Every structure is written in structure tokens, then in C-alpha cells.
Amino acid sequence: MMMEEDETENVPVWGSTGRLWCSLLLQMLLFLLCLPSGGGANEQARRQARAIKENSEKDQDVVENDYESLRVLNIERNGNIIYTYKDDKGNVVFGLYDCQTRQNELLYAFEKDLEVFSCSVNSERTLLAASLIQSTKEGKRNELQPGSKCLTLLVEIHPVNNVKVLKAVDSYIWVQFLYPHVESHPLPENHLLLLISEEKYIEKFRVRVTQEDGNRVVIKNSGHLQRDRIAENFVWAQWDMSEQRLYYIDLKKSKSILKCIQFYADESYNLMFEVPLDISLSNSGFKLVNFGCDYQDQEKLSKHLSLCVFTNHAGSLCVCYSPKCAAWEQITYSVFYIHKGYSKTFTTSLKNVGSHMTKGITFLNLDYYVGVYLPGHFFHLLNVQHPDLICHNLFLTGNNEMIDMLPHSPLQSLSGSLVLDYCSGKLYRAMLSQSSLLQLLQKTRLDCEKMATLHCALSCGHGAQLLEGQWRQRADLNTNRVLSDFLKIIQWISENVSACHSFDLIQEFIIASSYWSVYSETSNVDKLLPHSSVLTWNTEIPGITLVTEDTALPLMKVHSFKGYWETLNSNLENVKYAKPHFHYNNSVVRREWHNLISEEKTGKRRSTAYVRNILDNAIKVISNLEARNLEPRLTPLLQEEDSHQRLLMGLMVSELRDHFLRHLQGVEKKKIEQMVLDYISKLLDLICHILEASWRKHNLHSWVFHFNSRGSAAEFAVFHIMTRILEATNSLFLPLPPGFHTLHTILGVHCLPLHNLLHCIDSGVLLLTETAVTRLMKDLDNTEKNEKLKFSIIVRLPPLIGQKICRLWDHPMSSNIISRNHVMQLLQNYKKRPRNSMIDKSSFSVEFLPLNYFIEILTDIESTNQALYPFEQHDNVDAKFVEEAALKHTTMLLGL
């Protein structure tokens, strides 16, 4: 499930794949040389090399007959794989698989009584470093009995030429060329080589080369190579191939101190930090990680401690540790989140454990996650960026069918997320599979698993974009697949909005997806934007217990930081000075929005320029949203003004922009502006996509605004999903796409009985918009049922909208409302003037002095031409009727 084979990395190196290797190796360029053993060594070596080549050309089965000896030795920073095998004559042959050209190249050969356990090639393939030991008759390593020798050699291979012995000692020596140059000169003068000794020291050799006789590359002054001892007295070391970093642990007063050396492109290096770890390595012996592929006995490895360091571009630094295991009934492992200042220790019980456990824990670097895998038993995905809540970690046991999709054989984790399967000989790049996570999302039952799986799936597409060099092209080729999986996630959410009881699924999806949409823009986004709608989680995760402890922060040894180190240092500063996370929320927007709406109702809105600026922000968001989606929308959204939602949208732009400007020092204002627009556009786009997924499922493509029929089951399903979207956004006070409330109201009129509809309006579930009510007044005829609906709607409208809508309904009831409001307005604005008794009182039919006085006032106002001008442009209003209705209403109030 979580481990994808890659075409360039799925390189079988032994086992039943010998025929494949035979066909590949026959295409190799053969540059073979045997180890010199005395005078005239080079000539003798060339003769032997020619003989090997002739034999392999005569017998195409030479490799196939000996494929069991194929071994991967190392994987360099550029992705090239170095391997060895023994031909039918017993010669040890070195090969290189180029991941760019997908071609194999034979580099070198040694005589048969030697076995290679460490090898490295420089980036130009002009130098080969190798450590060899004598082999026993059984073909296994000599365990360094007295008199045995380890030879560490440096060989010129462009073309094959001289060999220099760097070490001849009674202990193991591992070799590794540095690859500090991303794009180097065709032939750099200096090449740096690390030698790591079992005697607990590390040396750096500077190898100077020059070109002679055209393309011939030779070592300059090979008898006096410059060397520096960069570390000693360590018990554990790890090489980070991708970032060219060396981690090692030495013991000071029985304390384990982790240190890191960074190598740079200018051939310099720095000790970056040191930090104490609360782990015991006093009796653990000597262990190396990622200095080539380790072929120790797997039953022994399963009983040893496992320790490795993982980083990512976001400034995380994790130390993963699993102690020696005396009994397999219970497994304990710890992850030190150095960048967070604490560690978490997990304990899980194993079921059906045999008496001989031959598989150990493998830690996997999955960018934003660390994977903890025990084949056949459990797989634990730990969130590195946001490790606070256990619900953001995914724990799967052996009972889960997704575990069966992972290799069940022992694994070795290598640099750059590479994993070697010992049994099949396959090399994988471990990465989260969004497709598999989607399958798990559809099948899992627990809320905590849904939460963790959703976050894993949403992070997948973003991690793939950040792979180095040669892997980027393939990530681009997978873009359509990632997009398709993302749309499937949206489809699943639209169909399962009520599936989770511990959290709101729509909220979580919108917040997490919007967060990831701008995450790559700057390293501090995780401190400024929420990645989850869930703030606390108190429910235990079945099958696992957890203990959290504070840890010491690293002591940084340098004062100027760039790249990863700058981001890590920023994370450490936040922890050190207890800086809070300034996660954005809409509390200020909520307060200001309510103020603007109140001002609109009272007619006392502040300056026009302020409101215009807010609405201009909303226009920018809509334009940005439309630019991101060139295809027409399925749903009738974004087609009306909806001033309230545009105000909310514009206020959020202003507040979020100010939030970023306060906390993102050094980031261009223009970039911040675009980040804000992208974030809010993404939020609105996700809402549209969720609704469109339900729209598409229920085949409402041809649906149009009308009120002629009752709602169908499909319309009710869409109404339900819209109601859930409204609930999710209301609690977070997030804007909705303009037109959302109109569509929601129209579907509500279609689908709900009148009393339910009015209850939804009164409780705020349905918001009456001018567009929706206008449509209702025009489309519905004046049957008794529709009149009741229209009147119930009109009396619930805000005054400003109500006055407009009443003039659209040619009905006595509407005119009655208009007259009441009109008379009320006249009397509010009436200024008493000296009475004029010239009015003919005999024209009044009612002998009631207060009413006569009221009529006199209305007549006086009418005589000044103030009464009827509001109605001059409205054909549906009868001014005479308004007068009569006003008088009749007064009579009713007075009980006459």
C-alpha cells in the first residue's frame, strides 16, 4: 500500500531474476582490471580483463550461471546503483546501473579470492574506491581472524589504470565519495572521499586528478593524499546521501551525544549541532547506517537496536530508535522530534509471535511522515510536521488487508526514502500511495483512522513535488493520477459527510486542503495557518500506548544558516522561546462583518471607500478562482453578487494579509498578496468541488431554477450536502461561493414542507436572498398554497429587501404590506405645520375625530406631492388602493 515500485528503482539484484540481468549485462561497456600482484601488474591486469571479456562474449550464460552472487553495494546521490557479482572464473566484477539512461556499465574486476563489502564511485566515474576482504572456502566473509587483511583501494577507471592502496588493516573500512556539486565542471580537480573505520574514526581524503593524453584521468601525487580526521570515538554513524550530511553519536560520561557534519559544494564542512539523546548505546557495539547495503544475518539484525535520523525540507529533525528486544510479545520504539523539543515512545503488543522472530523494525523516511514497519505485524505512520495529536498518526495492524500489500520480508532503509528488500532483491522508493490511502479511507471504520488517512492522502501530492533531480520528471508524469485521486477523495467526502462522529469531515477536508495549497510557498505557513479543525483528541488509539517527554534542544555550532538549517533553527527558536503558534482564525472578521451588516440595516454604513476596498478584495478572489478553473461549473454558483458573502470574502482577504505581513518578515508583499488569494480561492473552490461531486452523482446537469414541481430524491440529497457544508463553514465563519444561499433556498423550497421550510429560515439554516425570493415571486402563481408560502416568506425578509420584493407581487396582500410601511414612513418623516382648516370635513364618512385628524394629515401630505412619488415607477402598485388600505387598517386598529 505505502511502498511504490519505481521503474528505475525496481532493480532486481539476485534471486530468480538472473535471466533479466543476463540480458542487461550483455549490453554493458566492459572496463575490467584485476588487482595487481607484483611487477608488470598493469599489463597483466589488461590481459586478464581481455580474457574475461572474450569469455563473456563466447558464453552468454556467464552471468546467468552465477547470478546468485549479485549484490547491491551502494546507491550514490545521483541515483546510480553500484553492484558486484562473480563471473564463472570467480572474478569479482563491479557494475553500475545508470538511473537516467537505464543502462548498465561494467567498471572493474578483481581476482577471485577477494570479497567486496564497501564501494563508491565519484560522480564523473573516473575513480573507484573499494574495500575488500579475503573470502573463506565457504564463500563467506572472514571474520577478521588474526592475519586477515582488509584492503581499501582507490582505482583509476577512466580508463582502467593505476591502483592505490589507501588502507591495509585488520578491521573493516567503509568508503564513500562526496557529491557536493549539483552541477559541476566536466572534470573537477578535487574529489573528496570518506573512510569510516571500525576502529571508530572517520577520515576525509582529498584526491586531486588531472587529464593526460586526451581523456585519460590520473591521480596527481598519489603517494601523498591530503587527509583530515573529522570524527573519532563514535559508536554509531549515518550517512545522508541526499543532503551530504554525516550524523554520528559519541559517548560522553555514558551520555549519547548526536552530532552532525554538513559538507558543502566548496569542499568545506561544518559541525552543525550536538544534542544529547536519552538512549543507552554503551553496550550496543559499533553500527553504521546507509554506508552501502548491509548483508548481515537478518536473525541477528532483528535482535539489535535500530537507530536512524530523518529530515525534510520543512526543517524537521527526527531520531527514530528501537532498543534491543529481549522478548517479541511487546515492541517499544521512540521518535525524538528534535525540532519540536519532545519525544514520543510507543508500545504495542504483538499477536501470534513465533519462537524465532527473524524480522526487525524498519524506519522509513516518507517526507512529512515517518513510517515504522514490522513485517506481518503492524505499520505506523507518524506525522512529523504536526505530531501533537495522536489522531494524525495512522496505526495499522496485521489484521488490516493493506498490510498484506507491503513486502513481508526483512527490509533495509537507505538514504533518500530508498528501501531494499533482502529476499526479492528489489529496490524501492518508499512513498505514500494516494490511491491506496483512498482505498483505506473507504474501508476504515474508526474516526481516528479516517482522520489520519485523510491527512496522509492530502499530503501525498505535495511531497511528490519536492523530490530531488532525477525523480521530478516522473512526479510530473503522475500529476493526472494524483489529480484523479484527489477528485475521488472529494467524491468520497460528498458521499460520507455523516460518517465521522468525533469531527466534522467537511471542515477537516477544507482546512487541511487549503493549508496544503500554500504550504510550499514559505516555511512558516505551518505556524500561521491551521492544518486541522481539531484542537484536542482524548480518545485512545486501539492497540498502542503513548508516553510523551520533553527533550533537550540542539546546541547549534554555527551562527549563519541557509536552506534547511535556517528553517530548522527557526523551528528551534519557536520552541526555545515558547513562541505560540499564531494560527489564523476569523474572530476579527466575524466581529467586523456583523458590524457592517448592522450598519447596512440602520443605513449608517461607514465611508464608501472602505466598503469599496473590501468588495474589490472579493473581486480579486473571484477572478483568481475563475482563472484556476477554466472549465464551466456544473452548479449555478458564482453567478450573482451576494454582497454579504463578498463582504465576508473581502474582510478575510484584508485580515489574512495583515496576519501574514505581521509574521512573515522578509517575504515580498506581492507574494503574500498572492498567497492570500490562493488560500481563499482554494477554500471556495473546495466547496464548489464537494457540491459538484454530489451534483454529478445525482445527474443534475440539466437542472435549472424553477418552482413548478416538488423536489426529487436527488435534489433532497444535494440539499442535505449543502446544509452540511453550511454547518461546517458557519462554525469556522468561512465565506461561501456567491450564489450558494440562493441555490440552497431554492432547493429548500423544492424539497421541504412549508412548516419545515419556515423553521429552517427562522433558525438560520436557510438564508433568504433577494435573488431567490425574486425568483419565487415571479415563478409561482397565486394559488392559495403559493400565496401562503409567499406571504410567509415576505414577512421574514429584511426591511430593505422586503420593500423591493413586495412591489414585484401583484396581490392585495402585498399592497397591504406596502401601504402599512408607506404610511409608517410618512408619519416618521412628517413635520407638523400650522393647521389649515380649509379641508372639507363633509367628505369624511367616519364621525371619529382622531381618525378625521389622521385623514387630514394624510391629505395634507398628499397635497404637497410627497406621498405618491415612490410609486410612480411601479406598475403593480395602485396608489388609491394604498390610501384605502391605510384608512381601513387604521379603522381596524381603532375597532371601528
Protein Blocks (a to p, Z undefined) as FASTA:
>chain_A
ZZccdfklmccfehjllmmmmmmmmmpccddddddfbehklmmmmmmmmmmmmmmmmmmm
lmmmmmmmgccfbdcfkopacdddddfkopacdddddfklopacdfbdcdfkbccfbdcd
dfkopaccdddddddfkopacehighiacddddddfbdcdddddfbdcfbdcddddddfb
fbdcfbafbdcdddddfkopacddddddddeehjaccdehkllccdddfbghiabdcddf
knopacddddeehiacdddddddfkopacdfbdcdddddfklnopadehiajafbdfklm
mmpccddddddfkopacdddddddfbfkbccdddddfknopacddddddehiafbdcbdc
ddddehjaccdddehiaccdddfklmmbmklpccddfklmklmmpcfbdcdddehhiacd
fknopacdddddfklmmmmmmmpmbfklmmmmmmmmmmmmmmmmmpghjlmmmmmmmmmm
mmmmmmmmmmmmmmmmmmpfkbcfklmmmmmmmmmmmmmmpmklmmmpcfbfbfbdcbdc
ehiacddddddddddfbfbdehjlmmmmmmmmmmmnopacfddcfklmmmmmmmmmmmmm
nopaccfklmmmmmmmmmmmmmmmmmmmmbccfbfghkagklmlmmmmmmmmmmmmmmmm
mmmghiafklmmmmmmmmmmmmmmmmmmmmmmmmmmnopmlgccdfkbccdfklmmmmmm
mmmmmmmmmmnopacdehklmmmmmmmmmmpcfklmmmmmmnomaccdfklmmmmmmmpc
cbfklmmmmmmmmmmpcfklmmmmmmmpgcfklmmmmmmmmmmmmmmmpccddddfkbcf
klpmbdcfklmmmmmmmmmmmmnopmmmmmmmpmkbcfklmmmmmmmmmmmmnoZZ
